Amino acid sequence: MQIRISWPSGHLTATLDATPTAQALVKALPLASTAHTWGQEVYFDTGVSVPRETNAQQVVEPGTVAFWTDGDALALPYGPTPISRGDECRLASPCNVVGRLDGDPQLLATVRAGDPVRVELADGEGLS
């Protein structure tokens, strides 16, 4: 299943895995939020509350679509955060991995704190 994440200066699609967190997120779409940045990570509130999954990860690859259960937020890392060691993507706490960005995660560098963000099903995934 694909979602589209849009902000004023760009957009990316992401392919979601078949996880309980991804299914809960899709049920809440479309959603609008406000972007926050933390180092080279963009995150935003989803209004979705789910438990941490047993395979939650704190260190992930750039372009991972993660769900931060402590903040009910999607976390989209594209490089180091303030707590990274070296050039790893270290999230604030273990997050549920829900999928992967399809394009270049470096596009997230154009997101500014306070930007409006919209998440919806990608074309061909049930939208008319």
Buried (B, 14 or more C-beta within 10 A) or exposed (E): BBBBBBBEEBBBBBBBBEBEBBBBBBEEBEBEBEBBBBBBBBBBBBEBEBEBBEEBBBEBEBBBBBBBBEBBBBBBBBBBBEEBEEEBBBBBBBBBBBBBBBEEBEBBBEBEEEBEBBBBBBEEBEEE
